[in-house]
Structure formats: structure tokens, C-alpha cells
Amino acid sequence: MFNLSEYPYPSRRTAVVAKKGMVATSQPLASQAGLRVLQQGGNAIDAAIAAAACLTVVEPTGNGIGSDAFAIVWYKGQMYGLNASGGAPELLTPEAVRQRGFEAEMPSSGWLPVTVPGAPAAWAGLSARFGALPFAQLLESAIDYAEGGYPVSPELALKWQRAHEVYSQRSGNDPDFAEWFRVFAPNGRAPRAGEMWRSPDHARTLRLIAETASESFYRGELAEVIDRYARESGGLLRSTDLAPFQPEWVDPISVAYRGYDVWELPPNGQGLVALMALNMLNGLDLSGYESSDRYHVQIEALKLAFADGKHYITDPNRMKASVEQLLSPSYAALRSSLIGERALMPEPGQLPKGGTVYLAAADGEGNMVSFIQSNYMGFGSGIVVPGTGISLQNRGASFSLDPAHANVLEPGKRPYHTIIPGFITKDGAPIGPFGVMGGFMQPQGHLQVISHLLDHHQNPQAALDAPRWQWMEGKQVAVEGELPNDIVEELKRKGHEIRIVRDRKAYGCGQVIWRDENGVLIGGTEPRTDGCIASW
């Protein structure tokens, strides 16, 4: 039998063009779920919800029903932002964490890093405000795939196998993770490429969410099940944490770049990091395509932006710096002045006083959605609520236990969030959604994709195909093997500590939809995963 994960020869994708609608996701079945909704009379928002719900089933390695979510929506000529990330449970305090043996930092698995999940509320909130079809209809494909099963795709199988290895080494004998193994490794291993996987538990939960417009998850039967299991197994999440949760409508933030406006959501997400880096690059000429100077200044700007982001970004209600300060032209000029010929060690500046899934959807009426949801690290916390298929995210792992840190753990507080949707406009008109998933790679991917689109005028597929780099820490930078060797050597001479990492999954996975002046949709999808565009 042939190996579905082995491709010995170079492969090439071309951009997809369409007029009536387009859905781009990292899984073909999810893209088709979104397209079905469009063809049933739904709009781009309906399609995004259908695809997002479907992804909890057909790509459980990166997201689940217990995820958080964020969205940027262009609807009938206006832009909207949605932050559906939850806060720490009221019982989750630094003292409670230390009492359980974690003195220096938050754990990444188990109950402690679990915060209130926001994804189901995001789906319902988007549907209530913008949807054209009944909410329950949007979850039909997700329920069908969970109930009847689907063949696991090649890249998904590889991620699943890696997750199984990690959980087996770290958590194999821990009763808290027994449900994860029962649901996601029913034969004692991860499902293989082409093998059918189904989860009746997912189907039952999604049906309850569909019937109640997500109310059951926060204030009904599912909330009671989550509460009961948390109490039985030592978790700190309670129904009283779930009941008051509502997603927050926010105003997206932007910077002007090369005649376009690039939009992200405000903190607690890290989209601000991408905007700060672009702001620093605004005065520089990056048109020289394959040059070490271009890579050098992008890496340096990103490092400086990350130093500020990790120092200042947290729950917006607790931030000690404003978005306006961090995006001011004067601060961008001050930070960019630090970029020289040699790689620097990034430090936060002194302000002037004063396992994720991404999808994009568009319809023929001009509505567009940039949507992202995540369990944070792969399958998340490893906690799966018995009988529900709900895998809970581990977003609280990014909290600090240092009382002087901006992102210190506090009950009810939302942590620094890595998942970020992006959007482009020009002269007040929508160009389209874009995003690159992958933890702290996300603002780095945003910067690189935007540069390929706007500095080098490459089509969406080419912008996603291009070799990527990832700043790790200090002067350490990982690069894909396709980056030309002369550029790699020149970056080393500039002081960068370059490491070639050939695992392409380390560089994030993205989607782009671009709407041209005639209303034609041009889509690109990620070559580093099972990405697919469905259009008509």
C-alpha cells in the first residue's frame, strides 16, 4: 500500500479564482462544509461558522469544542471584531497553582491551564448578528462527520501521531487523560492516513449546541457535565465561570502599509505584534525580493515588536500601555532606529508617557470573514470531558506566576493570546481576510505573507508558498530548507544564529482570500498542510 504522507517530487498549487463564494481552510471536508452552506443560501458568516464547527471534528489536533475563537467580519460595508476568549476560573489563583507543585511557571497540561472556552459562544454570536440561515443548519456537516466518521487526511494523521507520542510519554498512566486516549486513540494508537475515525460523543455535544444556540455549553446540560467532572477530577472550572461568559465585540486596529490598511484585533491577542513590526518597516524599501537585507530588517523589526508584545500585552482591562502608544509613528521610529547591520538582542522599549485552525470565507455579496480558533498546544490541556468529546484548551499556560509581570495570573483575567485573524482593506474597501496559524509563529507569518502580497505583489498562493523563517529567541532564527544558501550565509555574517528546520509544520499554516476590483475572489491555501479551497 502506498504512503499518503510521502511525496518525493516537488508539487505546485495555483491560486483559485471564483465569483459567487469561497471558503479556505486547512481541511478539505471543512471547506466543503462551508461551501454547502453558501450554496444553501447562507452568507460568508454562515459558511465560516459551518467550517469552524466542522474543523473541531475533522482537525481535532489543533482545535475543539473547548477552544477559544476570534474573528474579523466585513458585513454590508462595515468591519466588526469578535473576541471570544475566556478568563481564568475564579478558583485559579497563583496560590492554587503553587499548592499543586508548580512554583516557577504554569503547566501546559491538565486542569490548571484551562480557561473558559469561547468558541461555541463565538459561533452563536456571529450567527445571531449576521447569519442568514438557522444556526442549527450550520452544524449539520460537523454532526454528520462526527457521527458517521471520515477518512483521516495525511498531514492530520502525522500531527495526530505526534500528539499520541507526546501524551503517551507524558500522561499515559494519568487517569485525567484516560478519556483523551479513549476518544482520540480508540485502537491504542492514533488513526492512520486514510483510516476512518468517528466520535459519537462529538456528535451528541454538537447537536446540543446546535439545538440551543450554544446555551447548553454555558448555562445548560453541558455546563453541568463540565462542572461535575471538574469537581470529581480536581479541576477548578465551574458552571459559575461558564454562565456569565459572553464574547466581546471589539473594534479592530490597523496600520497603513504600502497604500493598504492591515487590520488585526486588539489585545489580549498578539495581532498588535504584527502591526508594530509593519509600522517599523513602513519607512524601509523591501522591494528587493531575495535579499539578505530584507530578511534581516524583517527579523529585527519582529524581534523588537515581540519584546514589546510579551512585555505589555495581556487582558486589555489590565494593560499598562495603550494600543495608541504602541502603534504611534514616533514610537515606531524610535524602535526602528535600533535596527542596524548586526542582529540585536531584543529588549522592550520605554514608551513615551501619555496544535490552531484558521479559515477565511467570502460570498458574492462582498461579505468576508477572517476566523481563527484554537486549543493552543495541539489537543490543548489533554482534558476531555467524558461522554462529550469536549477537549479543553490550555490557554492559561501562557499566564505568568511573576506578580510583577503584566500577564500574571488573576481570576477572571484573559491571558496573552496567540491566535489572531487578519484583514486587508484599501481606501475603505475590503480586500480580504488572511491568517497564519501556529502559536508564536502567527504574527511572524502575518508579517511575511503581507510583505509578499504588498511589497512584492505576489498572488495569494505564491505568498503562502514562499519559504518562511521563524524567530525563536535572542538571535536564534529557524529557516526552511528552501531559503537560498547565500542568504542563509549572509544572515549568519550579520550575527543571526541560523538553524535550518526542515519540518515545514513549524512555520505555520495559512489561508488568504483577495477580492479584486471586479469582485473576483482569488484564494491561496497552505501547502504545508491538507489545505483546500472550496469555491463556486
Secondary structure, 3 states (H helix, E strand, C coil): CCCCCCCCCCCCCCCEEECCEEEEECCHHHHHHHHHHHHCCCCHHHHHHHHHHHHHHHCCCCCCCECEEEEEEEECCEEEEEEECCCCCCCCCHHHHHHCCCCCCCCCCCCCCCCCCCHHHHHHHHHHHHCCCCHHHHCHHHHHHHHHCEECCHHHHHHHHHHHHHHHHHHCCCHHHHHHHHHHCCCCCCCCCCCEECCHHHHHHHHHHHHHCCHHHHHCHHHHHHHHHHHHHCCCCCHHHHCCCCCEEECCEEEEECCEEEEECCCCECHHHHHHHHHHHCCCCCCCCCCHHHHHHHHHHHHHHHHHHHHHCCCHHHCCCCHHHHCCHHHHHHHHCCCCCCCCCCCCCCCCCCCCEEEEEEECCCCEEEEEEECCCCCCCCCEECCCCEEECCHHHHCECCCCCCCECCCCCCCCECCCCEEEEECCEEEEEEEEECHHHHHHHHHHHHHHHHHCCCCHHHHHHCCCEEEEECCEEEECCCCCHHHHHHHHHCCCEEEECCCHHHHCEEEEEEECCCCCEEEEECCCCCCEEEEC
